């Protein structure tokens, strides 16, 4: 399934397969292909959702995935999803695909939105123009999905024949060159799907196709059970079946010389072509798309009385109001999250810590477990897990649905639009604004999303600096510390607003640091000019509230929580062990905190916080529970509820944020400590998942090390400067 970005391919995919791939109302949401299966007429049908692309002239990794699957994957049928509100632009890709294969079905999506804009498309006329079946529908409302399934199946099994539209013949000298080169391509690569299309790209000196010929990749076919699998950026190249060995032998060296002959022929013929060969071909594609769209569109329909998209864009992308509105929305999201999470967090703490923990301890006593095993399991492993659930689940269950609703509504591309000029001035790619938004959910996902950036240099800048986006694992730390220390500075009725403003300030500081780091990198080790790109602002769409709540809870909240729990279990075990294994009467944890304390105090933190961040490298979510457990162990005079393992380096019962604040203050925390922790939470190394993702995307130990250590160096420097200025002014 192919199509332009943001035409609803993933929504169609979900409707066909019943899967719950998250769909976002912004371009480039699908970075790698997604695969699903459904049953029809007793057959198992496999469907592949390709990344959105405007052209088969691949310029980025995601476009290359789409192009190579269509060209080499040999799908039984290609469903091209077309936006009915932007028919002419979408037909550009459809015509390119029709030039490769006739096994195509057009799904004319978003007909409901087209009607709202006074646009109607004659599907029957469009079908006659293109020579392939056209199905009109609206995937969000499941309109046309059943017809699409039946139509695609009939094309795939040959019951329905197609007569695909072909572009007009070109000048005689061009046609002769294309025909000659296509014949050579067929001899060298007999399995290639469209030798004519390959010949045109070679005559145009398409670098990706030239390299595919030179390496022999053009002659490789994929496993028929998994078409196109070798092109998955997350996997290494599969062992393909090389078709060069089956090419007809030639007198001058046989099939092995096929690629050389193809490239030599293309080079020779290229000199005989007009200089504007490529321009004329592109103009013909765009011209054909325009003519077909004009004939298929019905005009004169009544539009809605108020153009919602234009009205909202005047406000949300305004030069003067765009940024204030963006800040107000962020502040509102954080305020709702902070205020809404207090009660459920307290209820979970009561259930998991007040009730369940003593019951588990009694159960261990009834089984006569040794003290060390009971402490290891219940005071270490269980309490760490209970804390993560009690603290993280409520804010995530509020924040992620709101964030997803904004995404579904179409606001995130407007954020990217507002920030585009700032990124370009910093020497970075404008699409980095989109990858930054992904990083607010998860930095690992943000790193993967940089595949939408064409320039390798600018993509590397985006990868290295993505950690400055405040990811979901760090939101609970920011919100909790802001609520305890920053909110306490204001009257009670303003505490939530002040806390939310502090978190917004940290998020904005992260954006500023991303811009500064990008500017420095683009003028030093990654020097170069910023490239231009087109940013599509999708239409606003009413959020699907119930589906959004479901997908945000399943796809984001529970998955992130599960990852935090998985890492909290061994971390809780390690912390309990280092807290209870002693040398010279002093535990390993106390030794470590004592060693780190001088450095911590120098930068306005303490040894407990630094050790917590060492332990929390697997996941940022366990920083706060680790801090609390170590504080109970190392701070003299700090004790917890005896029923929760006080004095053993484990967390005790916390009834509220006030109780947490009392514990931290008893451990020597001040407002300076809290401010620097919020700064260091933003400016420190990525989690292990993100570090591994960076290495997978770059395959470079050097750049992975830079991406891991750069934020730490900046964080230590910033905290040191803040501490010195604070103490001078105190």
C-alpha positions as CSV (number, residue, x, y, z in Angstrom):
1,X,0.0,0.0,0.0
2,X,1.6,3.2,-1.2
3,X,0.7,6.9,-1.2
4,X,1.8,10.4,-0.3
5,X,2.4,11.3,3.3
6,X,-0.7,11.9,5.4
7,X,-3.3,10.5,3.0
8,X,-4.5,7.9,5.6
9,X,-2.5,4.8,4.5
10,X,-2.1,3.7,8.1
11,X,-5.8,4.2,8.8
12,X,-6.6,2.1,5.8
13,X,-4.1,-0.5,7.0
14,X,-5.7,-0.7,10.4
15,X,-9.2,-0.9,8.8
16,X,-8.1,-3.8,6.6
17,X,-6.1,-5.8,9.2
18,X,-7.8,-4.9,12.5
19,X,-4.4,-4.0,13.9
20,X,-3.8,-0.9,16.0
21,X,-0.8,0.8,14.3
22,X,-0.8,4.3,15.7
23,X,-1.8,6.9,13.1
24,X,-0.8,10.5,13.4
25,X,-2.2,13.5,11.6
26,X,1.2,14.7,10.3
27,X,3.4,13.8,7.3
28,X,6.0,11.0,7.6
29,X,4.3,9.1,10.5
30,X,5.2,5.8,8.9
31,X,9.0,5.6,8.8
32,X,9.5,1.9,8.1
33,X,7.0,-0.4,6.6
34,X,4.3,-2.1,8.7
35,X,3.0,-5.6,7.8
36,X,-0.3,-7.2,8.7
37,X,-2.5,-10.1,7.7
38,X,-6.2,-10.7,7.2
39,X,-8.3,-13.5,5.8
40,X,-10.5,-13.1,2.7
41,X,-12.3,-15.9,0.7
42,X,-10.4,-18.5,2.7
43,X,-7.1,-17.0,1.7
44,X,-4.4,-15.4,3.9
45,X,-3.7,-11.9,2.6
46,X,-0.6,-10.1,3.6
47,X,-0.6,-6.3,3.4
48,X,2.4,-4.0,3.7
49,X,2.0,-0.3,4.6
50,X,4.9,1.6,3.0
51,X,6.3,4.9,4.1
52,X,4.6,7.9,2.5
53,X,6.5,9.4,-0.4
54,X,5.8,12.0,-3.0
55,X,7.9,10.4,-5.7
56,X,9.7,7.2,-6.6
57,X,12.8,9.2,-7.2
58,X,14.1,8.2,-3.7
59,X,15.9,10.9,-1.8
60,X,15.5,9.6,1.8
61,X,15.5,6.2,3.5
62,X,11.7,6.1,3.8
63,X,11.3,7.0,0.1
64,X,13.8,4.3,-0.8
65,X,11.9,1.7,1.2
66,X,8.7,2.6,-0.7
67,X,10.3,2.7,-4.2
68,X,12.3,-0.5,-3.8
69,X,9.3,-2.5,-2.6
70,X,7.2,-1.4,-5.5
71,X,10.0,-2.1,-8.0
72,X,11.6,-5.2,-6.5
73,X,9.0,-6.6,-4.1
74,X,6.7,-7.9,-6.8
75,X,3.4,-7.4,-4.8
76,X,0.3,-9.1,-6.3
77,X,-1.4,-5.8,-6.2
78,X,-0.4,-2.2,-5.2
79,X,-3.1,-0.2,-3.5
80,X,-2.4,3.5,-4.0
81,X,-4.1,5.7,-1.4
82,X,-5.1,9.1,-2.8
83,X,-6.3,12.1,-0.9
84,X,-9.5,13.3,-2.6
85,X,-8.9,16.9,-1.4
86,X,-5.5,17.0,-3.2
87,X,-6.1,14.8,-6.2
88,X,-3.7,16.5,-8.7
89,X,-0.7,16.3,-6.4
90,X,-1.4,12.7,-5.3
91,X,-1.8,11.5,-8.9
92,X,1.9,12.3,-9.5
93,X,2.9,9.3,-7.5
94,X,0.1,7.2,-8.8
95,X,1.2,7.8,-12.4
96,X,4.8,6.8,-11.6
97,X,3.6,3.5,-10.0
98,X,1.4,2.8,-13.1
99,X,4.6,3.2,-15.2
100,X,6.0,0.3,-13.3
101,X,3.1,-2.0,-12.8
102,X,-0.5,-2.3,-13.9
103,X,-1.5,-4.4,-10.9
104,X,-2.9,-1.3,-9.1
105,X,-6.1,-0.3,-7.3
106,X,-6.7,3.4,-6.4
107,X,-8.4,4.1,-3.1
108,X,-9.8,7.6,-3.2
109,X,-9.7,8.4,0.5
110,X,-11.1,11.3,2.5
111,X,-14.1,11.9,0.4
112,X,-15.9,13.2,3.5
113,X,-13.3,16.0,3.9
114,X,-13.4,16.7,0.2
115,X,-17.2,17.3,0.5
116,X,-16.6,19.7,3.4
117,X,-14.3,21.7,1.1
118,X,-16.7,21.7,-1.8
119,X,-14.8,19.1,-3.8
120,X,-16.2,15.9,-5.4
121,X,-14.4,13.4,-7.5
122,X,-16.1,11.3,-10.2
123,X,-14.6,7.9,-9.3
124,X,-15.9,6.3,-12.5
125,X,-14.4,9.0,-14.7
126,X,-11.1,8.7,-12.8
127,X,-11.1,4.9,-13.3
128,X,-11.6,5.4,-17.1
129,X,-8.7,7.9,-17.2
130,X,-6.3,5.7,-15.2
131,X,-7.3,2.3,-16.6
132,X,-7.3,0.7,-13.2
133,X,-10.1,0.2,-10.5
134,X,-10.9,3.2,-8.3
135,X,-12.7,2.8,-5.0
136,X,-14.0,5.9,-3.2
137,X,-14.2,5.9,0.6
138,X,-13.3,7.3,4.0
139,X,-11.1,5.0,6.0
140,X,-11.7,6.7,9.3
141,X,-15.4,5.8,9.0
142,X,-14.8,2.4,7.3
143,X,-16.5,3.6,4.2
144,X,-15.4,1.7,1.1
145,X,-13.1,-0.7,2.9
146,X,-15.1,-3.8,2.0
147,X,-15.3,-2.8,-1.6
148,X,-11.5,-2.1,-1.6
149,X,-10.8,-5.6,-0.2
150,X,-12.9,-7.3,-2.9
151,X,-11.5,-5.1,-5.7
152,X,-7.9,-5.6,-4.7
153,X,-8.4,-9.3,-4.4
154,X,-10.0,-9.5,-7.9
155,X,-7.0,-7.7,-9.4
156,X,-4.5,-9.9,-7.5
157,X,-6.1,-13.2,-8.7
158,X,-6.5,-12.0,-12.3
159,X,-10.3,-11.9,-12.4
160,X,-10.2,-8.2,-13.1
161,X,-7.9,-7.0,-15.8
162,X,-6.4,-3.5,-16.0
163,X,-5.2,-1.3,-18.8
164,X,-3.0,1.2,-17.0
165,X,-2.5,4.7,-18.2
166,X,0.9,5.3,-19.8
167,X,2.6,8.6,-20.3
168,X,2.7,10.0,-23.9
169,X,5.6,8.9,-26.1
170,X,8.5,11.2,-26.0
171,X,10.8,12.5,-28.7
172,X,12.0,9.9,-31.2
173,X,15.7,10.1,-30.0
174,X,14.5,9.7,-26.4
175,X,12.3,6.7,-27.2
176,X,15.2,5.0,-29.1
177,X,17.5,5.5,-26.2
178,X,15.0,4.2,-23.6
179,X,14.2,1.1,-25.8
180,X,17.8,0.2,-26.3
181,X,18.8,0.6,-22.7
182,X,15.6,-1.3,-21.5
183,X,16.7,-4.2,-23.7
184,X,20.1,-4.3,-22.1
185,X,18.5,-4.1,-18.6
186,X,16.2,-7.0,-19.4
187,X,19.2,-9.1,-20.5
188,X,21.2,-8.3,-17.3
189,X,18.3,-8.4,-14.9
190,X,15.5,-10.5,-16.3
191,X,13.5,-10.3,-13.0
192,X,13.2,-6.6,-12.9
193,X,9.6,-5.5,-12.9
194,X,9.8,-2.5,-15.3
195,X,13.0,-2.3,-17.4
196,X,11.6,0.8,-19.1
197,X,11.3,2.7,-15.8
198,X,14.8,1.6,-14.8
199,X,16.1,2.7,-18.2
200,X,14.6,6.2,-17.7
201,X,16.1,6.5,-14.3
202,X,19.5,5.4,-15.5
203,X,19.4,7.9,-18.4
204,X,18.6,10.5,-15.8
205,X,21.6,9.4,-13.7
206,X,19.5,8.5,-10.7
207,X,22.3,7.8,-8.1
208,X,20.2,5.2,-6.2
209,X,19.4,3.2,-9.3
210,X,22.9,3.5,-10.6
211,X,24.2,2.1,-7.4
212,X,21.6,-0.7,-7.4
213,X,22.9,-1.7,-10.8
214,X,26.6,-1.5,-9.9
215,X,26.2,-3.6,-6.7
216,X,23.9,-6.1,-8.4
217,X,21.1,-5.2,-6.0
218,X,18.8,-4.5,-9.0
219,X,19.0,-8.2,-9.9
220,X,18.1,-9.4,-6.4
221,X,14.6,-10.6,-5.6
222,X,13.2,-11.1,-2.2
223,X,11.7,-14.0,-0.3
224,X,8.2,-14.4,-1.8
225,X,6.8,-14.8,1.7
226,X,8.2,-11.5,2.8
227,X,8.5,-9.2,-0.3
228,X,10.9,-6.3,0.2
229,X,12.2,-7.5,3.5
230,X,15.8,-6.8,2.6
231,X,15.0,-3.1,2.5
232,X,13.9,-2.8,6.1
233,X,16.3,-0.3,7.7
234,X,16.1,-2.1,11.0
235,X,17.5,-5.3,9.6
236,X,20.7,-6.2,7.9
237,X,20.5,-7.3,4.3
238,X,19.0,-10.7,3.8
239,X,20.6,-13.3,1.6
240,X,18.8,-12.7,-1.7
241,X,18.6,-14.9,-4.7
242,X,21.0,-13.4,-7.3
243,X,19.4,-13.4,-10.7
244,X,22.6,-12.4,-12.5
245,X,23.6,-16.0,-12.8
246,X,20.4,-16.6,-14.8
247,X,21.1,-13.8,-17.3
248,X,21.8,-14.8,-20.8
249,X,25.5,-15.3,-21.4
250,X,27.3,-12.8,-23.7
251,X,30.3,-13.3,-25.9
252,X,32.3,-10.6,-24.1
253,X,32.2,-12.1,-20.7
254,X,28.8,-13.5,-19.8
255,X,26.2,-12.5,-17.3
256,X,28.7,-11.3,-14.7
257,X,29.5,-8.3,-16.9
258,X,25.8,-7.3,-17.1
259,X,25.9,-4.4,-14.7
260,X,29.0,-2.9,-16.4
261,X,27.4,-3.2,-19.8
262,X,24.2,-1.6,-18.5
263,X,26.0,1.4,-17.0
264,X,28.3,1.8,-20.0
265,X,25.2,1.8,-22.3
266,X,23.5,4.3,-20.1
267,X,26.5,6.6,-20.1
268,X,26.8,6.4,-23.9
269,X,23.2,7.1,-24.6
270,X,23.0,9.9,-22.0
271,X,25.2,12.1,-24.2
272,X,22.7,11.7,-27.1
273,X,19.7,13.0,-25.2
274,X,18.5,16.6,-25.0
275,X,19.8,18.5,-21.9
276,X,16.2,19.0,-20.7
277,X,15.2,15.3,-20.9
278,X,14.5,15.0,-17.2
279,X,12.6,18.3,-17.1
280,X,10.4,17.3,-19.9
281,X,9.7,13.9,-18.3
282,X,8.7,15.5,-15.0
283,X,6.6,18.1,-16.8
284,X,4.8,15.3,-18.6
285,X,4.0,13.6,-15.4
286,X,2.7,16.7,-13.7
287,X,0.8,17.8,-16.8
288,X,-0.9,14.4,-17.1
289,X,-1.8,14.5,-13.4
290,X,-3.3,18.0,-13.9
291,X,-5.3,17.0,-16.9
292,X,-6.7,13.9,-15.3
293,X,-7.6,15.7,-12.1
294,X,-9.4,18.4,-14.0
295,X,-11.5,15.9,-15.9
296,X,-12.3,13.8,-12.8
297,X,-13.2,16.6,-10.4
298,X,-16.7,18.0,-10.1
299,X,-16.8,21.7,-9.5
300,X,-19.4,24.2,-8.3
301,X,-20.4,22.4,-5.1
302,X,-21.3,24.4,-2.0
303,X,-18.5,24.8,0.5
304,X,-18.9,24.9,4.2
305,X,-19.8,28.5,5.4
306,X,-16.6,28.8,7.5
307,X,-13.2,27.5,6.3
308,X,-12.0,25.9,9.6
309,X,-8.5,25.1,8.4
310,X,-7.7,28.6,7.3
311,X,-9.3,30.2,10.3
312,X,-7.3,28.1,12.8
313,X,-4.1,28.4,10.8
314,X,-4.4,32.2,10.9
315,X,-4.2,31.8,14.7
316,X,-1.9,28.8,15.3
317,X,0.7,29.7,12.6
318,X,0.5,33.5,13.1
319,X,3.9,35.2,13.3
320,X,2.8,37.0,16.5
321,X,0.3,34.6,18.1
322,X,1.7,31.2,17.0
323,X,4.4,30.9,19.8
324,X,2.2,32.3,22.6
325,X,-0.6,29.9,21.7
326,X,1.9,27.0,21.5
327,X,3.3,27.9,25.0
328,X,-0.3,28.2,26.4
329,X,-1.2,24.8,25.0
330,X,1.9,23.2,26.5
331,X,1.3,24.8,29.9
332,X,-2.3,23.7,29.9
333,X,-1.3,20.1,29.1
334,X,1.2,20.0,31.9
335,X,-1.2,21.7,34.4
336,X,-3.9,19.1,33.6
337,X,-1.4,16.3,34.0
338,X,0.0,17.6,37.3
339,X,-3.4,18.4,38.9
340,X,-5.1,15.3,37.6
341,X,-2.3,12.8,38.7
342,X,-2.3,13.6,42.4
343,X,-5.4,11.7,43.5
344,X,-4.9,8.5,41.5
345,X,-1.2,8.4,42.4
346,X,-2.2,8.5,46.1
347,X,-4.7,5.8,45.6
348,X,-2.2,3.5,43.9
349,X,0.4,4.2,46.6
350,X,-2.2,3.2,49.2
351,X,-3.1,0.0,47.4
352,X,0.4,-1.1,46.3
353,X,2.5,0.1,49.3
354,X,0.2,0.5,52.3
355,X,-1.8,-2.7,51.6
356,X,0.0,-5.0,49.3
357,X,3.6,-4.6,50.6
358,X,2.8,-5.6,54.3
359,X,0.7,-8.5,53.0
360,X,3.6,-9.7,50.9
361,X,5.9,-9.4,53.9
362,X,3.5,-11.4,56.1
363,X,3.3,-14.0,53.3
364,X,7.1,-14.3,53.3
365,X,7.1,-14.7,57.0
366,X,4.4,-17.4,56.8
367,X,6.6,-19.3,54.3
368,X,9.6,-18.7,56.7
369,X,11.7,-17.1,54.0
370,X,15.2,-16.0,55.0
371,X,15.4,-12.3,55.9
372,X,17.7,-11.7,52.9
373,X,15.3,-13.4,50.4
374,X,12.3,-11.6,51.8
375,X,14.1,-8.3,51.7
376,X,15.4,-8.9,48.2
377,X,12.0,-9.8,46.8
378,X,9.7,-7.5,48.7
379,X,11.8,-4.6,49.9
380,X,13.9,-4.4,46.7
381,X,12.2,-5.8,43.6
382,X,8.5,-5.3,44.6
383,X,8.8,-1.8,46.1
384,X,10.8,-0.5,43.1
385,X,8.1,-1.8,40.8
386,X,5.3,-0.5,43.0
387,X,6.8,2.9,43.1
388,X,7.2,3.1,39.3
389,X,3.6,2.1,38.8
390,X,2.2,4.5,41.4
391,X,4.2,7.5,40.2
392,X,4.3,7.0,36.5
393,X,0.9,5.5,35.5
394,X,-1.4,8.4,36.5
395,X,0.6,11.2,34.7
396,X,1.2,9.1,31.6
397,X,-2.4,8.0,31.5
398,X,-3.3,11.7,31.3
399,X,-0.4,13.2,29.3
400,X,-0.3,10.7,26.5
401,X,-4.0,10.8,25.5
402,X,-3.9,14.6,25.5
403,X,-0.7,14.6,23.4
404,X,-2.2,12.0,21.0
405,X,-5.4,14.1,20.6
406,X,-3.4,17.1,19.6
407,X,-1.5,14.9,17.2
408,X,-4.7,13.5,15.8
409,X,-6.2,16.9,15.4
410,X,-3.3,18.1,13.3
411,X,-1.6,20.5,15.6
412,X,1.9,19.0,15.7
413,X,2.8,19.9,12.1
414,X,1.8,23.5,13.0
415,X,4.4,23.3,15.9
416,X,7.0,22.2,13.3
417,X,6.0,25.0,11.0
418,X,6.4,27.6,13.8
419,X,9.9,26.2,14.6
420,X,11.1,25.6,11.1
421,X,12.8,28.9,10.6
422,X,14.7,28.5,13.9
423,X,16.1,25.1,12.9
424,X,17.1,26.5,9.5
425,X,19.0,29.4,11.1
426,X,20.7,26.8,13.3
427,X,22.0,25.1,10.2
428,X,19.7,22.1,10.7
429,X,17.0,20.6,8.6
430,X,13.5,21.9,9.0
431,X,12.2,18.4,9.4
432,X,14.1,18.2,12.6
433,X,11.2,20.0,14.2
434,X,9.1,16.9,13.4
435,X,11.7,14.5,14.9
436,X,11.8,16.7,17.9
437,X,8.1,16.3,18.5
438,X,8.5,12.5,18.2
439,X,11.3,12.8,20.8
440,X,8.8,14.3,23.3
441,X,7.1,10.9,23.3
442,X,10.3,8.7,23.2
443,X,13.8,9.7,22.2
444,X,14.4,6.3,20.6
445,X,11.4,6.8,18.4
446,X,12.6,10.4,17.6
447,X,16.0,8.9,16.5
448,X,14.2,6.5,14.2
449,X,12.0,9.2,12.8
450,X,15.1,11.1,11.5
451,X,14.9,8.8,8.5
452,X,12.6,11.4,6.9
453,X,15.6,13.8,6.6
454,X,17.3,13.4,3.2
455,X,20.7,14.9,4.0
456,X,23.0,12.5,5.9
457,X,24.8,15.4,7.6
458,X,21.5,17.0,8.8
459,X,20.1,13.6,9.8
460,X,23.2,13.0,12.0
461,X,22.7,16.4,13.6
462,X,19.1,15.5,14.4
463,X,20.1,12.1,15.8
464,X,22.8,13.6,18.1
465,X,20.6,16.4,19.5
466,X,17.3,14.5,19.8
467,X,18.0,13.7,23.5
468,X,17.3,17.4,24.3
469,X,13.6,16.6,23.7
470,X,12.2,15.9,27.1
471,X,11.0,12.3,26.6
472,X,8.2,10.5,28.5
473,X,10.6,8.8,30.9
474,X,11.6,12.2,32.2
475,X,8.2,13.8,32.5
476,X,7.4,12.2,35.9
477,X,10.7,13.4,37.4
478,X,10.1,16.9,36.1
479,X,6.5,17.0,37.2
480,X,7.1,15.6,40.7
481,X,10.1,17.9,41.5
482,X,8.3,20.9,40.1
483,X,5.2,20.1,42.2
484,X,7.2,19.7,45.4
485,X,9.8,22.5,45.2
486,X,8.7,25.0,42.6
487,X,5.0,25.0,43.2
488,X,5.7,25.5,47.0
489,X,6.9,29.0,46.2
490,X,3.5,30.1,45.1
491,X,0.1,30.4,46.9
492,X,-1.7,27.1,47.1
493,X,-4.3,28.1,44.4
494,X,-1.5,28.9,42.0
495,X,0.9,26.0,42.8
496,X,-0.3,23.8,39.9
497,X,0.1,26.6,37.4
498,X,3.5,27.6,38.6
499,X,4.6,24.0,38.5
500,X,3.4,23.5,35.0
501,X,5.1,26.7,33.9
502,X,8.4,25.4,35.3
503,X,8.1,22.2,33.4
504,X,7.2,24.2,30.2
505,X,10.3,26.2,30.9
506,X,12.5,23.1,31.0
507,X,11.0,21.8,27.8
508,X,11.7,25.1,26.1
509,X,15.2,25.1,27.4
510,X,15.6,21.7,25.8
511,X,14.5,23.1,22.4
512,X,17.0,26.0,22.9
513,X,19.8,23.6,23.7
514,X,18.9,21.5,20.6
515,X,19.2,24.6,18.5
516,X,22.4,25.7,20.0
517,X,24.0,22.3,19.7
518,X,22.8,22.0,16.1
519,X,24.3,25.4,15.3
520,X,27.7,24.4,16.8
521,X,27.7,21.0,15.1
522,X,26.7,22.5,11.7
523,X,29.6,25.0,11.9
524,X,32.3,22.6,13.2
525,X,32.5,18.8,12.8
526,X,29.3,18.6,10.6
527,X,29.8,21.8,8.6
528,X,27.4,22.4,5.7
529,X,24.5,24.4,4.3
530,X,20.9,23.7,5.4
531,X,18.8,22.1,2.7
532,X,15.3,23.1,1.8
533,X,12.2,20.9,1.9
534,X,8.4,21.1,1.6
535,X,6.4,20.8,4.9
536,X,2.8,19.8,4.3
537,X,0.2,21.1,6.8
538,X,-2.5,18.5,6.8
539,X,-6.2,19.5,7.3
540,X,-7.6,19.6,10.8
541,X,-9.5,16.5,11.6
542,X,-11.9,15.9,14.5
543,X,-10.0,13.7,17.0
544,X,-11.4,10.2,17.4
545,X,-11.6,10.4,21.2
546,X,-12.5,6.8,22.2
547,X,-10.0,5.3,19.7
548,X,-7.3,7.8,20.7
549,X,-7.8,7.0,24.4
550,X,-7.5,3.2,23.6
551,X,-4.5,3.5,21.4
552,X,-2.7,6.0,23.6
553,X,-3.2,3.8,26.7
554,X,-2.2,0.6,24.9
555,X,0.5,1.8,22.5
556,X,2.1,4.4,24.7
557,X,1.2,4.4,28.4
558,X,1.2,0.6,29.1
559,X,4.2,-0.1,26.8
560,X,6.3,2.6,28.4
561,X,5.1,1.5,31.8
562,X,6.0,-2.1,31.1
563,X,9.5,-1.0,29.9
564,X,9.9,1.0,33.1
565,X,8.8,-2.0,35.2
566,X,11.1,-4.4,33.4
567,X,14.1,-2.1,34.1
568,X,12.9,-1.3,37.7
569,X,12.9,-4.9,38.7
570,X,16.6,-5.5,38.3
571,X,17.4,-2.0,39.4
572,X,15.5,-2.5,42.6
573,X,17.3,-5.8,43.1
574,X,20.7,-4.1,42.5
575,X,19.9,-1.3,44.8
576,X,18.8,-3.6,47.6
577,X,22.0,-5.7,47.2
578,X,24.4,-2.7,47.2
579,X,22.5,-1.3,50.2
580,X,22.8,-4.5,52.2
581,X,26.2,-5.8,51.2
582,X,28.8,-4.1,53.4
583,X,32.5,-3.7,53.6
584,X,33.9,-2.5,56.9
585,X,30.4,-2.0,58.2
586,X,29.5,0.4,55.4
587,X,27.4,-0.7,52.4
588,X,28.5,-0.5,48.8
589,X,25.8,2.2,48.2
590,X,27.1,4.3,51.0
591,X,30.6,4.0,49.8
592,X,29.5,5.0,46.3
593,X,27.5,8.0,47.5
594,X,30.4,9.2,49.6
595,X,32.8,9.0,46.6
596,X,30.3,10.9,44.3
597,X,29.2,13.4,46.9
598,X,32.0,16.0,46.4
599,X,31.4,16.1,42.6
600,X,27.6,16.2,43.1
601,X,27.9,19.1,45.6
602,X,30.2,21.0,43.2
603,X,27.4,21.1,40.6
604,X,24.5,21.6,43.0
605,X,23.4,18.0,43.2
606,X,24.6,15.2,45.6
607,X,26.1,11.8,45.5
608,X,22.7,10.1,45.8
609,X,21.4,11.8,42.6
610,X,24.6,10.9,40.6
611,X,24.5,7.3,41.7
612,X,20.8,7.2,40.9
613,X,21.5,8.3,37.3
614,X,24.2,5.7,37.0
615,X,21.8,3.0,38.0
616,X,19.1,4.5,35.8
617,X,21.0,4.3,32.6
618,X,18.6,1.5,31.5
619,X,15.6,3.8,31.9
620,X,15.0,7.3,33.1
621,X,11.8,6.2,34.8
622,X,13.5,4.8,37.9
623,X,15.5,7.9,38.9
624,X,13.0,9.0,41.6
625,X,12.5,5.6,43.2
626,X,16.2,5.1,43.2
627,X,16.8,8.5,44.8
628,X,14.3,7.8,47.5
629,X,15.7,4.4,48.4
630,X,19.3,5.7,48.5
631,X,18.2,8.8,50.6
632,X,16.6,6.5,53.2
633,X,19.8,4.5,53.4
634,X,22.4,7.3,53.4
635,X,20.9,10.3,55.1
636,X,21.3,10.3,58.8
637,X,18.0,10.7,60.7
638,X,15.9,9.8,57.7
639,X,13.6,6.9,58.3
640,X,10.5,5.5,56.8
641,X,7.7,3.3,57.8
642,X,9.1,0.2,59.4
643,X,6.7,-1.9,57.5
644,X,8.3,-0.8,54.3
645,X,11.8,-1.8,55.1
646,X,13.2,1.4,56.6
647,X,16.9,1.5,57.1
648,X,17.5,-1.2,54.5
649,X,17.9,1.1,51.5
650,X,14.3,0.6,50.3
651,X,11.5,2.9,49.7
652,X,8.9,3.5,52.4
653,X,5.3,4.6,52.2
654,X,4.6,7.9,50.6
655,X,1.1,9.3,51.1
656,X,1.6,12.4,49.0
657,X,4.0,14.8,47.3
658,X,4.4,16.5,50.6
659,X,5.7,13.3,52.2
660,X,8.1,12.9,49.3
661,X,9.2,16.5,49.8
662,X,9.7,16.0,53.5
663,X,11.9,13.0,52.9
664,X,14.1,14.8,50.3
665,X,14.5,17.9,52.5
666,X,15.5,15.7,55.4
667,X,18.1,14.3,53.0
668,X,19.6,17.7,52.5
669,X,17.8,18.9,49.4
670,X,17.3,22.6,48.8
671,X,15.6,24.6,46.1
672,X,19.0,24.7,44.3
673,X,19.1,20.9,44.4
674,X,15.7,20.7,42.8
675,X,16.4,23.2,40.1
676,X,19.7,21.5,39.2
677,X,18.0,18.1,39.2
678,X,15.4,19.4,36.7
679,X,18.2,20.7,34.6
680,X,20.3,17.5,34.8
681,X,17.2,15.4,34.0
682,X,17.0,17.3,30.7
683,X,20.8,17.5,30.1
684,X,22.2,14.0,30.7
685,X,23.0,10.9,28.7
686,X,20.2,9.1,26.7
687,X,18.8,5.9,28.1
688,X,20.3,2.5,27.0
689,X,17.4,1.9,24.5
690,X,18.1,5.3,22.8
691,X,21.9,4.7,22.8
692,X,21.4,1.3,21.1
693,X,18.9,2.9,18.6
694,X,21.5,5.6,17.8
695,X,24.1,2.9,17.1
696,X,21.7,1.0,14.9
697,X,20.8,4.1,12.8
698,X,24.4,5.4,12.5
699,X,26.4,2.2,12.7
700,X,29.1,4.4,14.1
701,X,30.7,4.0,17.6
702,X,32.1,7.5,17.2
703,X,28.9,9.3,16.7
704,X,27.1,7.1,19.2
705,X,29.6,8.1,21.8
706,X,29.2,11.8,20.9
707,X,25.4,11.5,21.2
708,X,25.8,9.9,24.6
709,X,28.4,12.2,26.1
710,X,27.5,15.6,24.6
711,X,24.4,16.0,26.8
712,X,26.3,15.0,29.9
713,X,29.0,17.5,29.3
714,X,26.5,20.2,28.7
715,X,24.5,19.2,31.8
716,X,27.5,19.2,34.1
717,X,28.6,22.6,32.8
718,X,25.1,24.2,33.1
719,X,24.6,22.8,36.6
720,X,28.1,24.0,37.7
721,X,27.4,27.5,36.4
722,X,24.0,27.7,37.9
723,X,25.3,26.6,41.3
724,X,28.2,29.1,41.3
725,X,25.9,32.0,40.3
726,X,23.2,30.9,42.9
727,X,25.8,30.7,45.7
728,X,27.2,34.1,44.8
729,X,23.8,35.7,44.8
730,X,22.6,33.9,48.0
